[in-house]
Amino acid sequence: MGTWTVFRAPVRAVARSAQGYDIESSAYLQSTGMSDGTAAVRIATFADEICREDPARALLLAARWNLEAVEVRSLPGGRFPRVSDDALRDVGHIVADSGLSVSGVSPGLFKCDVGDHQVESGIAELLPRACDWARTWGTERVSIFGTGRGDEPHGSGRLPPAVVDTLGRMCDVASRSGCHLVLENEAVCWGDTGTEAAALIRAVGVDGLTLCWDPGNSARAGADDPLAEYGSLADLVTHVHLKNFDPDTDAWSLMDTGVVDWTGQFGALRADDYSGFVVIETHTSTEPDGVEPMVDGGETLSPLESNSLRNLQYTRSLLG
């Protein structure tokens, strides 16, 4: 087992894309320690989990909190990449000016039924556009979903051939665009738990599809102990989302409450020398009872900003 290092916005060796954004180079990968047996976990956050209305403020706070990267999902004009080129260029400039990088993008493909007309148009138009902008911003990671499961009971174990075929075609498109897909387990989709998502990935059977492991989503899908799933899917995990879920209230919760054992999960990731991103995805503006508003940089933070900072502090306390 190697030493586990937490990276906090390191000075990076980078190549530059034609548009001027950072692209991870082999020198940077070596700088993380991955070439000498040292595993490095890299902390990012969804920008819209800090401030949904103002990306510039979200990036300002992310930089102030000494994060390395942000994930791009919802923007003021719509879901990535369903906004204008000018709006996306502005996002890229804000990221670069903040001294941050992009850990991945989330175009939301797909939560509708696999037979919905949106699937074909999304594969033909939105997925290539998402990949192009991901590459422009210096990342190859594009997260996707397994299409909507409708009324299918959780834990059915069924893997519809049409879903497997659709995911395979999405991988082909992403590969031609120079990107890698990560399938996020999501309660309302095929691949609701980590176990079912792993089965889908193995059924597709291509290197260009790995797992975005979200224990909170697995808990929402009914898993009593998401950590117990991890051993059977660890080899597929290349991205991790950080949040928690409280089945008693059927609501998202801060990471230090809820059903997900983050102490145990981080320990398991460490034992596996996990070296990818862990991405804060707070999902709740409900602050703990009896706490004072959080103040950072001389200003009072909003409830969502406060909760994301709490989750970041908790994550760092577990990673050491």
N, C-alpha and C positions, 0 to 999 in steps of 0.2 A: 504494500500500500504506500502510495506517495504522500508527500505533505500536501495539505489542502490550503491553498492561498486564496483569500478574498481580494478581488481586484476592485479598486476604487479609482476609476478614471485615470488609468496609467497614461504616460506619454507613449505614443504609439509610433511604430515604424509603418508607414502606409504608402500604398501606391495611389495614384489619383485617376479617377475616371475622367472621361472627356469633358464631363460637366463640372468637374472640380471637386467631387465629393470623395471621401475616403473609401478605399476598398481594402479589406484586410489582406495583408501580404504574408508571405511565409516568414518574413522577419518578425512580423507582429505575433504570429503564432508561436514562434520561438521565444519571444519576449514574455509570453504568458507562462512559460515553463512546461508546456505540453511536450516539448521535445526531449526533456531529460527526466521524465517520470514524475514530475510535479503536477498534480491536478489543480486546475484553477477554476473556481466557480465565479461567474460574472453576473453582477446584479443589474437588472434593468427594471423599468416600470412602463406600463402603458401611459402614454402622455395624457390620454383622456381620463385616466384614473387619478390624476392630480387636479386638472382643471379641464372640464369638458368644453367650455365656451371659448377659451383663449389659449391656443397652443403656445404662444410666446410666454405667457405666464407659467404654463406647465413646464416648459423647458428651462425657464429662469429658476424655478424651484428645484427641478431635477439637478441642475448644475450646482446650485447652492448646497444641495444635500450630497454632493460628491458622488453622484451616480455616473456610471460609464455610458449608459445607452438608454434609449426609449424605444418602445414599440408603437407603431402607427396604426390606428384603427379608425376611430370616429373623428371627424373634423367639423368645424362649424358649418360648412356647406353640405355635408353628407358623409356617408361611409366611404373610406378609402376603397378604390381609387375613383369613386363616382363624383369627382369634382373637377374643376378645370385644371389644365396644365399650369396656368399661372398660380393657382392656389397650391398645387403640389410643389412647384418651384419655391414658393414662399416657405413652405414647411421645410424643405431641404436647406434653405438659407438660414432659417431660425435654428435648426439642429446644428449646422456647422458653426454658426456664430456663438452658440452656447458651449462649444467645445465637446459636444457629445457625438455619439454615433447612433445608428439605427440597428436594433437587435433583430428586428423582423417586422413584417407587415401582416395585417389581418383584413383581407377583403370580404370576409363573411360568406365564402363559397363552400358549401351551401347548407342552409337550414330548411329549405323547402323540400317537397317530395321529389324523389329522383326523376319522376316523369313530368315535372313541371317545366313549362317552356323556358323558364329562367335558367335552367341548367345548361341547355345547349347554347344560348346566347352568352351566358357567363363564361363557359369554356372557350368560346370563339373570340370573345371581345374583352371581358373583364379580367380573366386570368392572364392573358398576355400583357395587358396594360399594367396589372399589378406587378408582374415580374419585371417589366421594363423599369418601373419606378423603384422597385426594390433594388435592382442592380445600380440604378443611378445613385441611390443613397448608400451604396456600399454593402448591401447584404444580399444573400441568396435565399433567406428563409421566408417562406410564405406559408402561413397557417391556413388550414382548411377544416371543414367539417364533413361528416359522412352522409349528408342529406337527412331530411327529416324522417323520423321513424313513425310518425302518426300515432295510432293507438296501439302499436306493438308493445307488449308488456316488457318491462325491464327484465333483463336476465333470460330472455328467450333463447339466446344463442344462435338465432337465425342470421345468416349472412346472405341477403338477396343478391343473386348474380348481377342484376342491373346496377347495384351499388358498387360492387367490386369492379365491374367494367367501367363505370363512370370514373371511379378513382384512378384506374389505370390510364384512362384517356387524359385525365388531368395531369398525371405524372408525365405523360408524353409531351404535352404542351409546355409544362414548366421546364422540362429538361431541354427542349429546343430553345427556350428563352434563357438558359443558363441558371435556372433556379432549382431549389430543393423544397419539396412540400413536407410540412409537418402536420399530421392529422391530430387535431385536438379532440380528446374525448369530451362529449357534450351530452347532457341528459336528454335533450329532445331529439337527438340524432341517432342514427346507426353508429355504433361505437360510443355508446353512452358511458360505459365504464372503461377503465383502462384495459381490463381483460378483453372486452368485446372489441375495442379499438385495435388492440394488438392482433386479435384474430383477423380483423379486416386487413391490416397491413400485411400480415403473412399471406393472406389469400391473394392480395394484389401481387406480391412477390417481386418488387423492384427496389433497387437501392435508393431510388429517388423519393421514397416515402418512408418517413420515420414518425415517431410518436412525440406529440406535445402532451406530456403527462400533466393532467390537472386533477389532483386528488380531491379538490373541492367540488368539481363537477361530478366526479365519481360518487362522492357522498350524496350529492343532490339526486343522482340516479338511483339511490337506495343502498349503496355499499356501506356496510356498517364499519368496516375497517379498511379504508383505501390502502393503507400501508401493507396489508396482507396480499394485495394484488401485485405489489411492485416487483417481487422476486421473479414472477413469470413474464414480465415485460421489460425488465431493466435493460436488456440488450438493444431495445428499440428506442430508448429515450434519448432525444437530442435537444429537448427544450422543455422547460417546466414553468407552469403558471402557479402563482402563490396567492391563495385566498383560503377562506374556511367557510364551513356551512354548519348551521345549527339545526338538526332535524326536529328538535323540540318546538322551535318557532317557525320552521320551514323558511328560514331566511339566511342570507349571507352574514358572516360575522368576521370580526377581526381574527388574524391568524392565531393568536394565543388563546382563542376560545373555539368551540365547535368540535366536530368529530375528527378532523384530520390531525394526526399526531405529527406535527412538524418537527419536533425534536427527533423522533424516530426516523422520519423521512429524510431529513438532512443527514442523519447518521448513515442511512443506507446509501444515499448518493455519495457520501464521502468514502464509504467502503468500496464503492465501484469506481472511484477516481473520476466521478462526473466532472466534466470540464466545459459544459455549455452554459447558456444563460439560465438564470432563474428570474422570472418576470413578475413583478408585483401587479396584481389585478384586483384591487381592493373590493370593488363592487358594492360597498355600503357607505352611506353617509350618516348612519346612526352611530353616534358616539357613545362610549361607555357611560353608564350612570355615574353622576357625581364627579366627573372630571372637569377641570378648568379648561377653557379654550386654549389650544396650543398657540404659542407665539414663536415665530421664527423670523430672524432678521428684523426684529422690531415691529412686525406686523402680525395681527391675529389671523390665523389660517381658517379657511372654511372647513366645515365638517369633513368633506371628502379629502381635502388636502391634509387635514390633521390625521385622518385614518390611514392614508397612504404613508405619511411619515411614521406613524406608529408601527405599521407593518414593516417598513424599512428598518426601523430601530430594532424590532423584534428579530427580523431576519439576520441582521448583523450580530445580534447577541448570540444567536445559535451558531452562526458560522465562525465566530471568534475573530 
